[in-house]
């Protein structure tokens, strides 16, 4: 075995502290941000309106006036907020999966940021006679990640998702009828302002 391979195998590798402890997904400890995101998603899961109600085309009608459009938009955006957020999330996931370069750029940037954030406070890295503090490492990570994300068309994806989500939400919310005061039935086309 060559000397450099032997040296590599004998060196100890320091893993971030607490990586293999409780709250496991498999055998890796999840970062607190992931746990908070999971708790938030579970809380929002209860506010998702039934999809058969969301997509009930029998309740959709052409609004009679601009005032009706305004009423419908203000009510339906609040009422179906979680459904719209779910659709937007699906669009983001579709864009990331359908673009291998963007997926690679996000994985590289995310991994670098995660590794920098899990270092002990004040730990420096020495490369080629230069010492890099965690702040320097974050700046280098940003200087590499931003052009990588630019060439992977992350900006295009962001504006595409925002535009498509706004269009879908606007059309759905303006076409979906409003409920009556008792909340059981929905107002038909003769809605008044």
C-alpha positions in Angstrom: 0.0 0.0 0.0 1.4 3.4 -0.9 2.5 5.7 1.9 0.0 8.4 1.2 -2.9 5.9 1.3 -1.6 4.4 4.6 -1.3 7.9 6.0 -4.9 8.7 4.9 -6.2 5.5 6.5 -4.4 6.1 9.8 -5.5 9.7 10.3 -8.6 10.2 12.5 -11.5 12.0 11.0 -13.5 14.4 13.3 -17.2 14.3 12.8 -19.5 17.0 14.0 -20.4 16.6 17.6 -23.7 14.9 18.3 -24.0 13.5 14.8 -24.9 10.0 16.0 -27.3 10.6 18.9 -31.0 10.7 19.5 -33.8 11.8 17.3 -32.5 9.6 14.6 -33.5 9.2 11.0 -31.7 6.0 10.3 -28.5 6.6 12.3 -27.9 10.3 11.8 -29.0 13.0 14.2 -31.2 15.5 12.5 -30.2 19.2 12.8 -32.6 21.4 14.8 -33.7 23.3 11.7 -35.0 20.0 10.1 -36.8 19.1 13.3 -38.5 22.6 13.3 -39.5 22.3 9.7 -41.0 18.8 10.4 -43.0 20.2 13.3 -44.2 23.1 11.2 -45.2 20.8 8.4 -47.1 18.5 10.8 -49.0 21.5 12.2 -49.9 22.8 8.7 -51.0 19.3 7.6 -54.1 19.6 9.7 -55.1 22.8 7.8 -55.1 21.3 4.3 -58.6 21.4 2.9 -59.8 18.2 1.3 -58.6 17.9 -2.3 -62.0 16.9 -3.6 -63.4 20.2 -2.2 -60.4 22.1 -3.6 -60.9 20.7 -7.1 -64.7 20.6 -7.1 -65.4 22.1 -10.6 -69.1 22.3 -9.8 -68.4 25.2 -7.4 -66.4 27.1 -10.0 -68.1 29.8 -12.0 -67.3 33.0 -13.9 -67.3 35.9 -11.5 -70.0 38.5 -12.2 -67.9 41.6 -11.5 -64.6 42.9 -10.3 -66.0 43.2 -6.7 -66.9 39.5 -6.7 -63.4 38.7 -7.9 -62.0 40.7 -5.0 -64.3 39.0 -2.5 -63.4 35.5 -3.8 -59.7 36.2 -3.9 -59.6 37.5 -0.3 -61.7 34.6 1.0 -60.2 31.7 -1.0 -56.6 32.6 -0.6 -57.0 32.5 3.1 -59.2 29.4 3.0 -57.0 27.3 0.7 -53.6 28.7 1.8 -52.1 25.4 2.7 -53.3 23.8 -0.5 -51.7 26.6 -2.5 -48.5 26.2 -0.5 -48.5 22.5 -1.2 -48.9 23.0 -4.9 -46.1 25.6 -4.9 -43.8 23.2 -3.0 -44.5 20.5 -5.6 -43.5 22.9 -8.4 -40.3 23.7 -6.6 -39.5 20.0 -6.2 -40.3 19.3 -9.8 -38.0 22.1 -11.0 -35.1 20.9 -8.8 -35.5 17.2 -9.8 -35.9 18.0 -13.5 -32.7 20.0 -13.6 -29.7 17.8 -12.7 -27.3 20.8 -12.6 -29.5 22.7 -10.2 -29.9 19.6 -8.1 -26.1 19.2 -8.0 -25.6 22.9 -7.2 -28.1 22.8 -4.3 -26.5 19.6 -2.9 -23.0 21.1 -3.1 -24.0 24.4 -1.6 -26.1 22.9 1.1 -23.5 20.3 2.1 -20.8 23.0 2.3 -23.0 25.3 4.4 -24.0 22.4 6.7 -20.4 21.4 7.2 -19.4 24.9 8.0 -22.3 25.4 10.4 -21.6 22.2 12.3 -18.0 23.1 13.1 -17.0 24.0 16.6 -16.9 27.7 17.4 -13.5 29.2 16.5 -12.3 26.1 14.6 -10.1 27.1 11.7 -9.0 25.3 8.5 -5.4 25.4 7.3 -4.9 25.0 3.5 -1.6 25.8 1.8 -0.3 28.0 4.6 -3.5 30.0 4.9 -5.8 29.9 7.9 -9.5 30.2 7.3 -12.0 31.1 10.1 -15.6 29.9 9.9 -16.5 33.4 8.6 -13.9 33.1 5.8 -15.2 29.6 5.0 -18.8 30.9 4.7 -17.6 33.8 2.4 -15.7 31.3 0.2 -18.8 29.0 0.2 -21.0 31.9 -1.0 -18.4 32.9 -3.6 -18.5 29.4 -5.1 -22.2 28.8 -4.6 -23.6 31.9 -6.1 -22.0 31.5 -9.6 -22.8 27.8 -9.5 -26.5 28.5 -8.7 -26.5 31.2 -11.4 -25.2 28.8 -14.1 -27.8 26.2 -12.9 -30.6 28.8 -13.6 -31.8 29.0 -10.0 -33.1 32.5 -10.7 -35.2 31.3 -13.6 -36.6 28.5 -11.5 -37.6 31.0 -8.7 -39.4 33.4 -11.0 -41.0 30.5 -13.0 -42.4 29.0 -9.8 -43.5 32.4 -8.4 -45.2 33.3 -11.7 -46.9 29.9 -12.2 -48.1 29.8 -8.5 -49.5 33.3 -8.7 -51.3 32.4 -11.9 -52.8 29.2 -10.6 -53.8 30.8 -7.3 -55.3 33.8 -9.0 -57.4 31.7 -11.4 -58.5 29.1 -8.9 -59.3 31.6 -6.1 -61.3 33.9 -8.5 -63.3 31.1 -10.0 -64.2 29.2 -6.8 -67.6 30.2 -5.3 -67.9 31.7 -1.8 -69.7 29.9 1.1 -73.1 31.1 2.4 -73.3 32.6 5.9 -74.1 29.1 7.4 -71.0 27.7 5.7 -72.8 24.7 4.3 -73.5 25.6 0.7 -71.6 27.8 -1.8 -73.0 30.9 -3.5 -73.8 30.4 -7.2 -73.2 32.8 -10.0 -75.6 35.4 -8.7 -73.2 36.6 -6.0 -73.7 40.2 -5.1 -71.0 42.7 -4.1 
